[in-house]
Amino acid sequence: MTRLMMLLFSMVATTLMGVGIVIALVSGHATLQPILIAAAVGFILALPVSWYIAKQLV
């Protein structure tokens, strides 16, 4: 399950980080700090999400 989670993590993290960055840019915060925070939140949130998806698939 760990290998599946890591494979899913690469896709889930990219998606969540991208969504967070788009939200930060659309909300009018075009500075570096909100963009980095959104990317970090997406990266951290991707760990439990990818674990949950892998658990459901196995």
Biopython code that builds the backbone (N, CA, C, O; Angstrom):
import numpy as np
from Bio.PDB.StructureBuilder import StructureBuilder

atoms = [
    (1, "MET", "N", (0.818, -1.191, 0.000)),
    (1, "MET", "CA", (0.000, 0.000, 0.000)),
    (1, "MET", "C", (0.862, 1.256, 0.000)),
    (1, "MET", "O", (0.450, 2.288, -0.530)),
    (2, "THR", "N", (2.046, 1.182, 0.584)),
    (2, "THR", "CA", (2.914, 2.347, 0.642)),
    (2, "THR", "C", (3.366, 2.780, -0.750)),
    (2, "THR", "O", (3.426, 3.973, -1.046)),
    (3, "ARG", "N", (3.681, 1.812, -1.598)),
    (3, "ARG", "CA", (4.101, 2.166, -2.959)),
    (3, "ARG", "C", (2.966, 2.821, -3.725)),
    (3, "ARG", "O", (3.186, 3.782, -4.462)),
    (4, "LEU", "N", (1.758, 2.311, -3.559)),
    (4, "LEU", "CA", (0.603, 2.909, -4.219)),
    (4, "LEU", "C", (0.352, 4.311, -3.690)),
    (4, "LEU", "O", (0.017, 5.214, -4.457)),
    (5, "MET", "N", (0.509, 4.499, -2.394)),
    (5, "MET", "CA", (0.316, 5.818, -1.808)),
    (5, "MET", "C", (1.325, 6.822, -2.353)),
    (5, "MET", "O", (0.966, 7.960, -2.654)),
    (6, "MET", "N", (2.579, 6.410, -2.481)),
    (6, "MET", "CA", (3.597, 7.316, -3.003)),
    (6, "MET", "C", (3.342, 7.667, -4.468)),
    (6, "MET", "O", (3.584, 8.796, -4.896)),
    (7, "LEU", "N", (2.858, 6.701, -5.223)),
    (7, "LEU", "CA", (2.517, 6.975, -6.615)),
    (7, "LEU", "C", (1.352, 7.959, -6.698)),
    (7, "LEU", "O", (1.379, 8.905, -7.486)),
    (8, "LEU", "N", (0.348, 7.727, -5.890)),
    (8, "LEU", "CA", (-0.791, 8.642, -5.861)),
    (8, "LEU", "C", (-0.405, 10.005, -5.322)),
    (8, "LEU", "O", (-0.936, 11.024, -5.764)),
    (9, "PHE", "N", (0.523, 10.031, -4.364)),
    (9, "PHE", "CA", (0.932, 11.290, -3.756)),
    (9, "PHE", "C", (1.493, 12.259, -4.787)),
    (9, "PHE", "O", (1.243, 13.462, -4.709)),
    (10, "SER", "N", (2.247, 11.745, -5.748)),
    (10, "SER", "CA", (2.825, 12.639, -6.755)),
    (10, "SER", "C", (1.748, 13.328, -7.579)),
    (10, "SER", "O", (1.916, 14.480, -7.976)),
    (11, "MET", "N", (0.657, 12.644, -7.837)),
    (11, "MET", "CA", (-0.429, 13.250, -8.612)),
    (11, "MET", "C", (-1.336, 14.114, -7.743)),
    (11, "MET", "O", (-1.746, 15.201, -8.150)),
    (12, "VAL", "N", (-1.646, 13.625, -6.549)),
    (12, "VAL", "CA", (-2.546, 14.365, -5.660)),
    (12, "VAL", "C", (-1.890, 15.652, -5.179)),
    (12, "VAL", "O", (-2.547, 16.691, -5.124)),
    (13, "ALA", "N", (-0.619, 15.603, -4.833)),
    (13, "ALA", "CA", (0.083, 16.796, -4.350)),
    (13, "ALA", "C", (0.150, 17.858, -5.431)),
    (13, "ALA", "O", (-0.069, 19.037, -5.157)),
    (14, "THR", "N", (0.447, 17.455, -6.649)),
    (14, "THR", "CA", (0.515, 18.419, -7.745)),
    (14, "THR", "C", (-0.834, 19.082, -7.967)),
    (14, "THR", "O", (-0.908, 20.291, -8.186)),
    (15, "THR", "N", (-1.894, 18.298, -7.911)),
    (15, "THR", "CA", (-3.230, 18.840, -8.125)),
    (15, "THR", "C", (-3.637, 19.787, -7.008)),
    (15, "THR", "O", (-4.109, 20.893, -7.273)),
    (16, "LEU", "N", (-3.460, 19.366, -5.765)),
    (16, "LEU", "CA", (-3.870, 20.218, -4.648)),
    (16, "LEU", "C", (-3.034, 21.492, -4.555)),
    (16, "LEU", "O", (-3.562, 22.558, -4.236)),
    (17, "MET", "N", (-1.745, 21.389, -4.828)),
    (17, "MET", "CA", (-0.904, 22.582, -4.811)),
    (17, "MET", "C", (-1.318, 23.537, -5.923)),
    (17, "MET", "O", (-1.362, 24.750, -5.717)),
    (18, "GLY", "N", (-1.620, 23.000, -7.096)),
    (18, "GLY", "CA", (-2.059, 23.843, -8.207)),
    (18, "GLY", "C", (-3.373, 24.540, -7.922)),
    (18, "GLY", "O", (-3.539, 25.719, -8.234)),
    (19, "VAL", "N", (-4.312, 23.810, -7.326)),
    (19, "VAL", "CA", (-5.600, 24.418, -6.969)),
    (19, "VAL", "C", (-5.396, 25.521, -5.945)),
    (19, "VAL", "O", (-5.999, 26.589, -6.055)),
    (20, "GLY", "N", (-4.561, 25.277, -4.960)),
    (20, "GLY", "CA", (-4.292, 26.300, -3.952)),
    (20, "GLY", "C", (-3.635, 27.540, -4.527)),
    (20, "GLY", "O", (-3.976, 28.657, -4.141)),
    (21, "ILE", "N", (-2.703, 27.359, -5.439)),
    (21, "ILE", "CA", (-2.037, 28.507, -6.058)),
    (21, "ILE", "C", (-3.010, 29.300, -6.907)),
    (21, "ILE", "O", (-2.981, 30.530, -6.895)),
    (22, "VAL", "N", (-3.873, 28.615, -7.645)),
    (22, "VAL", "CA", (-4.874, 29.322, -8.461)),
    (22, "VAL", "C", (-5.818, 30.118, -7.562)),
    (22, "VAL", "O", (-6.166, 31.256, -7.877)),
    (23, "ILE", "N", (-6.230, 29.521, -6.445)),
    (23, "ILE", "CA", (-7.110, 30.243, -5.514)),
    (23, "ILE", "C", (-6.399, 31.469, -4.950)),
    (23, "ILE", "O", (-7.007, 32.532, -4.823)),
    (24, "ALA", "N", (-5.120, 31.332, -4.612)),
    (24, "ALA", "CA", (-4.362, 32.468, -4.078)),
    (24, "ALA", "C", (-4.234, 33.575, -5.124)),
    (24, "ALA", "O", (-4.319, 34.756, -4.786)),
    (25, "LEU", "N", (-4.033, 33.211, -6.372)),
    (25, "LEU", "CA", (-3.890, 34.217, -7.418)),
    (25, "LEU", "C", (-5.222, 34.886, -7.760)),
    (25, "LEU", "O", (-5.271, 36.096, -7.985)),
    (26, "VAL", "N", (-6.288, 34.112, -7.799)),
    (26, "VAL", "CA", (-7.594, 34.668, -8.151)),
    (26, "VAL", "C", (-8.118, 35.582, -7.051)),
    (26, "VAL", "O", (-8.830, 36.544, -7.336)),
    (27, "SER", "N", (-7.776, 35.294, -5.802)),
    (27, "SER", "CA", (-8.254, 36.122, -4.699)),
    (27, "SER", "C", (-7.538, 37.467, -4.614)),
    (27, "SER", "O", (-7.852, 38.280, -3.744)),
    (28, "GLY", "N", (-6.603, 37.702, -5.485)),
    (28, "GLY", "CA", (-5.953, 39.010, -5.539)),
    (28, "GLY", "C", (-4.635, 39.083, -4.796)),
    (28, "GLY", "O", (-4.041, 40.158, -4.710)),
    (29, "HIS", "N", (-4.170, 37.990, -4.266)),
    (29, "HIS", "CA", (-2.900, 37.991, -3.546)),
    (29, "HIS", "C", (-1.803, 37.518, -4.498)),
    (29, "HIS", "O", (-1.487, 36.329, -4.545)),
    (30, "ALA", "N", (-1.233, 38.433, -5.241)),
    (30, "ALA", "CA", (-0.231, 38.066, -6.235)),
    (30, "ALA", "C", (1.191, 38.188, -5.686)),
    (30, "ALA", "O", (2.146, 38.288, -6.457)),
    (31, "THR", "N", (1.336, 38.180, -4.374)),
    (31, "THR", "CA", (2.678, 38.220, -3.799)),
    (31, "THR", "C", (3.164, 36.801, -3.531)),
    (31, "THR", "O", (2.404, 35.841, -3.663)),
    (32, "LEU", "N", (4.403, 36.677, -3.164)),
    (32, "LEU", "CA", (5.015, 35.364, -3.023)),
    (32, "LEU", "C", (4.521, 34.598, -1.797)),
    (32, "LEU", "O", (4.354, 33.381, -1.862)),
    (33, "GLN", "N", (4.288, 35.284, -0.693)),
    (33, "GLN", "CA", (3.934, 34.596, 0.545)),
    (33, "GLN", "C", (2.628, 33.801, 0.447)),
    (33, "GLN", "O", (2.636, 32.631, 0.831)),
    (34, "PRO", "N", (1.506, 34.347, -0.040)),
    (34, "PRO", "CA", (0.285, 33.524, -0.140)),
    (34, "PRO", "C", (0.416, 32.364, -1.119)),
    (34, "PRO", "O", (-0.212, 31.322, -0.929)),
    (35, "ILE", "N", (1.212, 32.529, -2.146)),
    (35, "ILE", "CA", (1.414, 31.458, -3.123)),
    (35, "ILE", "C", (2.191, 30.315, -2.475)),
    (35, "ILE", "O", (1.843, 29.149, -2.660)),
    (36, "LEU", "N", (3.228, 30.634, -1.724)),
    (36, "LEU", "CA", (4.006, 29.595, -1.042)),
    (36, "LEU", "C", (3.198, 28.902, 0.046)),
    (36, "LEU", "O", (3.316, 27.691, 0.234)),
    (37, "ILE", "N", (2.380, 29.662, 0.760)),
    (37, "ILE", "CA", (1.532, 29.061, 1.789)),
    (37, "ILE", "C", (0.532, 28.109, 1.160)),
    (37, "ILE", "O", (0.304, 27.017, 1.681)),
    (38, "ALA", "N", (-0.069, 28.510, 0.044)),
    (38, "ALA", "CA", (-1.036, 27.652, -0.643)),
    (38, "ALA", "C", (-0.372, 26.376, -1.144)),
    (38, "ALA", "O", (-0.962, 25.298, -1.064)),
    (39, "ALA", "N", (0.842, 26.486, -1.656)),
    (39, "ALA", "CA", (1.558, 25.301, -2.126)),
    (39, "ALA", "C", (1.919, 24.381, -0.963)),
    (39, "ALA", "O", (1.814, 23.161, -1.086)),
    (40, "ALA", "N", (2.338, 24.946, 0.153)),
    (40, "ALA", "CA", (2.695, 24.132, 1.320)),
    (40, "ALA", "C", (1.473, 23.429, 1.900)),
    (40, "ALA", "O", (1.560, 22.266, 2.297)),
    (41, "VAL", "N", (0.344, 24.114, 1.954)),
    (41, "VAL", "CA", (-0.884, 23.503, 2.461)),
    (41, "VAL", "C", (-1.320, 22.365, 1.551)),
    (41, "VAL", "O", (-1.740, 21.313, 2.035)),
    (42, "GLY", "N", (-1.228, 22.559, 0.246)),
    (42, "GLY", "CA", (-1.570, 21.499, -0.694)),
    (42, "GLY", "C", (-0.668, 20.292, -0.554)),
    (42, "GLY", "O", (-1.127, 19.153, -0.646)),
    (43, "PHE", "N", (0.620, 20.537, -0.331)),
    (43, "PHE", "CA", (1.574, 19.441, -0.152)),
    (43, "PHE", "C", (1.272, 18.643, 1.110)),
    (43, "PHE", "O", (1.268, 17.413, 1.083)),
    (44, "ILE", "N", (1.019, 19.336, 2.210)),
    (44, "ILE", "CA", (0.750, 18.666, 3.475)),
    (44, "ILE", "C", (-0.600, 17.950, 3.437)),
    (44, "ILE", "O", (-0.736, 16.847, 3.968)),
    (45, "LEU", "N", (-1.587, 18.570, 2.816)),
    (45, "LEU", "CA", (-2.916, 17.958, 2.724)),
    (45, "LEU", "C", (-2.914, 16.736, 1.818)),
    (45, "LEU", "O", (-3.782, 15.873, 1.951)),
    (46, "ALA", "N", (-1.968, 16.645, 0.912)),
    (46, "ALA", "CA", (-1.914, 15.519, -0.025)),
    (46, "ALA", "C", (-1.515, 14.215, 0.657)),
    (46, "ALA", "O", (-1.860, 13.143, 0.159)),
    (47, "LEU", "N", (-0.808, 14.270, 1.764)),
    (47, "LEU", "CA", (-0.409, 13.042, 2.461)),
    (47, "LEU", "C", (-1.607, 12.230, 2.950)),
    (47, "LEU", "O", (-1.721, 11.060, 2.585)),
    (48, "PRO", "N", (-2.505, 12.798, 3.760)),
    (48, "PRO", "CA", (-3.644, 11.985, 4.194)),
    (48, "PRO", "C", (-4.616, 11.663, 3.065)),
    (48, "PRO", "O", (-5.253, 10.609, 3.081)),
    (49, "VAL", "N", (-4.735, 12.545, 2.099)),
    (49, "VAL", "CA", (-5.641, 12.286, 0.980)),
    (49, "VAL", "C", (-5.140, 11.106, 0.159)),
    (49, "VAL", "O", (-5.926, 10.227, -0.197)),
    (50, "SER", "N", (-3.860, 11.069, -0.146)),
    (50, "SER", "CA", (-3.324, 9.955, -0.924)),
    (50, "SER", "C", (-3.360, 8.653, -0.126)),
    (50, "SER", "O", (-3.569, 7.588, -0.706)),
    (51, "TRP", "N", (-3.159, 8.714, 1.198)),
    (51, "TRP", "CA", (-3.279, 7.521, 2.037)),
    (51, "TRP", "C", (-4.697, 6.983, 1.998)),
    (51, "TRP", "O", (-4.905, 5.775, 1.878)),
    (52, "TYR", "N", (-5.685, 7.885, 2.100)),
    (52, "TYR", "CA", (-7.091, 7.478, 2.072)),
    (52, "TYR", "C", (-7.465, 6.859, 0.739)),
    (52, "TYR", "O", (-8.153, 5.839, 0.702)),
    (53, "ILE", "N", (-7.023, 7.456, -0.350)),
    (53, "ILE", "CA", (-7.330, 6.917, -1.677)),
    (53, "ILE", "C", (-6.684, 5.544, -1.854)),
    (53, "ILE", "O", (-7.322, 4.625, -2.367)),
    (54, "ALA", "N", (-5.429, 5.396, -1.436)),
    (54, "ALA", "CA", (-4.751, 4.107, -1.551)),
    (54, "ALA", "C", (-5.449, 3.048, -0.705)),
    (54, "ALA", "O", (-5.576, 1.898, -1.123)),
    (55, "LYS", "N", (-5.898, 3.434, 0.476)),
    (55, "LYS", "CA", (-6.608, 2.501, 1.347)),
    (55, "LYS", "C", (-7.907, 2.042, 0.698)),
    (55, "LYS", "O", (-8.262, 0.867, 0.798)),
    (56, "GLN", "N", (-8.617, 2.941, 0.040)),
    (56, "GLN", "CA", (-9.867, 2.593, -0.618)),
    (56, "GLN", "C", (-9.629, 1.706, -1.840)),
    (56, "GLN", "O", (-10.462, 0.857, -2.157)),
    (57, "LEU", "N", (-8.511, 1.893, -2.523)),
    (57, "LEU", "CA", (-8.218, 1.096, -3.696)),
    (57, "LEU", "C", (-7.769, -0.321, -3.346)),
    (57, "LEU", "O", (-8.058, -1.268, -4.077)),
    (58, "VAL", "N", (-7.068, -0.460, -2.234)),
    (58, "VAL", "CA", (-6.581, -1.780, -1.820)),
    (58, "VAL", "C", (-7.722, -2.510, -1.175)),
    (58, "VAL", "O", (-7.559, -3.651, -0.742)),
]
sb = StructureBuilder()
sb.init_structure("model")
sb.init_model(0)
sb.init_chain("A")
sb.init_seg("    ")
for serial, (resi, resn, name, xyz) in enumerate(atoms, 1):
    if name == "N":
        sb.init_residue(resn, " ", resi, " ")
    sb.init_atom(name, np.array(xyz, "f"), 0.0, 1.0, " ", f" {name:<3s}", serial, name[0])
structure = sb.get_structure()
